Amino acid sequence: MLMAPTEQPLYVLSEQVAKLSGRDVQPLREELPAEPAGLDVAIRAVLVDGQ
């Protein structure tokens, strides 16, 4: 995953993680600021699935 800095980094990050994980982007947008450790879980799930 390659990202460039933007004015809304969590928005862009949640979009990228949603694409990789097959998850809906809206819950990720809500989860990331509230529970940053969720990002680790989402990325690990993608890696385990081999995507």
N, CA and C atoms as an extended XYZ file, in Angstrom:
153
Properties=species:S:1:pos:R:3:atomname:S:1:resname:S:1:resid:I:1 pbc="F F F"
N         0.845       -1.152        0.000 N   MET     1
C         0.000        0.000        0.000 CA  MET     1
C         0.897        1.224        0.000 C   MET     1
N         0.597        2.156       -0.871 N   LEU     2
C         1.350        3.402       -0.958 CA  LEU     2
C         0.365        4.545       -0.810 C   LEU     2
N         0.687        5.448        0.099 N   MET     3
C        -0.189        6.589        0.335 CA  MET     3
C         0.641        7.858        0.371 C   MET     3
N         0.053        8.933       -0.105 N   ALA     4
C         0.676       10.250       -0.002 CA  ALA     4
C        -0.068       11.040        1.075 C   ALA     4
N         0.630       11.917        1.767 N   PRO     5
C        -0.037       12.723        2.787 CA  PRO     5
C        -1.184       13.541        2.186 C   PRO     5
N        -2.254       13.623        2.909 N   THR     6
C        -3.417       14.406        2.481 CA  THR     6
C        -3.925       15.210        3.672 C   THR     6
N        -4.958       15.998        3.424 N   GLU     7
C        -5.569       16.754        4.513 CA  GLU     7
C        -6.380       15.848        5.434 C   GLU     7
N        -6.793       14.692        4.933 N   GLN     8
C        -7.604       13.754        5.709 CA  GLN     8
C        -6.960       12.370        5.685 C   GLN     8
N        -5.850       12.189        6.412 N   PRO     9
C        -5.117       10.926        6.322 CA  PRO     9
C        -5.910        9.708        6.795 C   PRO     9
N        -6.735        9.834        7.821 N   LEU    10
C        -7.510        8.676        8.278 CA  LEU    10
C        -8.567        8.280        7.260 C   LEU    10
N        -9.114        9.250        6.566 N   TYR    11
C       -10.106        8.977        5.522 CA  TYR    11
C        -9.460        8.152        4.407 C   TYR    11
N        -8.293        8.590        3.959 N   VAL    12
C        -7.589        7.890        2.879 CA  VAL    12
C        -7.125        6.512        3.359 C   VAL    12
N        -6.608        6.444        4.564 N   LEU    13
C        -6.151        5.173        5.109 CA  LEU    13
C        -7.303        4.182        5.204 C   LEU    13
N        -8.447        4.626        5.676 N   SER    14
C        -9.596        3.721        5.794 CA  SER    14
C       -10.053        3.233        4.420 C   SER    14
N        -9.982        4.083        3.408 N   GLU    15
C       -10.328        3.654        2.048 CA  GLU    15
C        -9.388        2.555        1.561 C   GLU    15
N        -8.090        2.740        1.779 N   GLN    16
C        -7.110        1.757        1.324 CA  GLN    16
C        -7.264        0.430        2.058 C   GLN    16
N        -7.462        0.489        3.360 N   VAL    17
C        -7.634       -0.743        4.137 CA  VAL    17
C        -8.927       -1.442        3.732 C   VAL    17
N        -9.974       -0.686        3.462 N   ALA    18
C       -11.246       -1.276        3.025 CA  ALA    18
C       -11.068       -2.012        1.694 C   ALA    18
N       -10.332       -1.411        0.770 N   LYS    19
C       -10.083       -2.062       -0.522 CA  LYS    19
C        -9.342       -3.379       -0.343 C   LYS    19
N        -8.326       -3.373        0.499 N   LEU    20
C        -7.523       -4.572        0.696 CA  LEU    20
C        -8.260       -5.660        1.471 C   LEU    20
N        -9.073       -5.250        2.419 N   SER    21
C        -9.706       -6.225        3.296 CA  SER    21
C       -11.088       -6.658        2.836 C   SER    21
N       -11.681       -5.917        1.914 N   GLY    22
C       -13.029       -6.240        1.476 CA  GLY    22
C       -14.085       -5.755        2.460 C   GLY    22
N       -13.679       -4.953        3.429 N   ARG    23
C       -14.612       -4.409        4.408 CA  ARG    23
C       -15.251       -3.136        3.883 C   ARG    23
N       -16.357       -2.766        4.497 N   ASP    24
C       -17.019       -1.511        4.171 CA  ASP    24
C       -16.207       -0.359        4.737 C   ASP    24
N       -16.060        0.699        3.977 N   VAL    25
C       -15.200        1.802        4.377 CA  VAL    25
C       -15.779        2.618        5.536 C   VAL    25
N       -17.094        2.762        5.598 N   GLN    26
C       -17.690        3.615        6.630 CA  GLN    26
C       -17.382        3.139        8.052 C   GLN    26
N       -17.558        1.858        8.375 N   PRO    27
C       -17.194        1.427        9.726 CA  PRO    27
C       -15.711        1.641       10.040 C   PRO    27
N       -14.856        1.455        9.042 N   LEU    28
C       -13.430        1.692        9.272 CA  LEU    28
C       -13.161        3.156        9.590 C   LEU    28
N       -13.840        4.061        8.889 N   ARG    29
C       -13.668        5.496        9.149 CA  ARG    29
C       -14.049        5.835       10.583 C   ARG    29
N       -15.042        5.150       11.100 N   GLU    30
C       -15.493        5.406       12.460 CA  GLU    30
C       -14.589        4.719       13.485 C   GLU    30
N       -14.081        3.545       13.143 N   GLU    31
C       -13.281        2.760       14.083 CA  GLU    31
C       -11.858        3.302       14.266 C   GLU    31
N       -11.231        3.749       13.197 N   LEU    32
C        -9.820        4.148       13.282 CA  LEU    32
C        -9.557        5.248       14.310 C   LEU    32
N       -10.304        6.336       14.309 N   PRO    33
C       -10.016        7.358       15.327 CA  PRO    33
C       -10.356        6.883       16.744 C   PRO    33
N       -11.398        6.069       16.865 N   ALA    34
C       -11.831        5.612       18.184 CA  ALA    34
C       -10.951        4.497       18.733 C   ALA    34
N       -10.468        3.627       17.835 N   GLU    35
C        -9.687        2.455       18.263 CA  GLU    35
C        -8.565        2.207       17.248 C   GLU    35
N        -7.454        2.941       17.361 N   PRO    36
C        -6.357        2.800       16.400 CA  PRO    36
C        -5.795        1.385       16.294 C   PRO    36
N        -5.894        0.583       17.341 N   ALA    37
C        -5.392       -0.792       17.283 CA  ALA    37
C        -6.173       -1.617       16.266 C   ALA    37
N        -7.362       -1.178       15.921 N   GLY    38
C        -8.154       -1.874       14.908 CA  GLY    38
C        -7.465       -1.909       13.552 C   GLY    38
N        -6.640       -0.926       13.285 N   LEU    39
C        -5.880       -0.911       12.035 CA  LEU    39
C        -4.949       -2.101       11.980 C   LEU    39
N        -4.291       -2.375       13.071 N   ASP    40
C        -3.392       -3.531       13.147 CA  ASP    40
C        -4.156       -4.818       12.858 C   ASP    40
N        -5.311       -4.951       13.445 N   VAL    41
C        -6.132       -6.156       13.250 CA  VAL    41
C        -6.562       -6.273       11.797 C   VAL    41
N        -7.002       -5.182       11.199 N   ALA    42
C        -7.461       -5.216        9.804 CA  ALA    42
C        -6.323       -5.577        8.856 C   ALA    42
N        -5.147       -5.015        9.068 N   ILE    43
C        -4.011       -5.315        8.185 CA  ILE    43
C        -3.531       -6.741        8.388 C   ILE    43
N        -3.505       -7.213        9.612 N   ARG    44
C        -3.114       -8.609        9.852 CA  ARG    44
C        -4.088       -9.568        9.179 C   ARG    44
N        -5.377       -9.252        9.187 N   ALA    45
C        -6.369      -10.102        8.535 CA  ALA    45
C        -6.107      -10.177        7.025 C   ALA    45
N        -5.736       -9.056        6.428 N   VAL    46
C        -5.409       -9.040        4.995 CA  VAL    46
C        -4.192       -9.897        4.733 C   VAL    46
N        -3.176       -9.778        5.569 N   LEU    47
C        -1.947      -10.560        5.374 CA  LEU    47
C        -2.204      -12.053        5.536 C   LEU    47
N        -3.034      -12.430        6.472 N   VAL    48
C        -3.347      -13.844        6.688 CA  VAL    48
C        -4.102      -14.408        5.491 C   VAL    48
N        -4.993      -13.598        4.921 N   ASP    49
C        -5.760      -14.045        3.760 CA  ASP    49
C        -4.927      -14.101        2.490 C   ASP    49
N        -3.734      -13.517        2.528 N   GLY    50
C        -2.835      -13.566        1.377 CA  GLY    50
C        -3.192      -12.635        0.264 C   GLY    50
N        -3.918      -11.609        0.557 N   GLN    51
C        -4.297      -10.653       -0.492 CA  GLN    51
C        -3.226       -9.634       -0.698 C   GLN    51
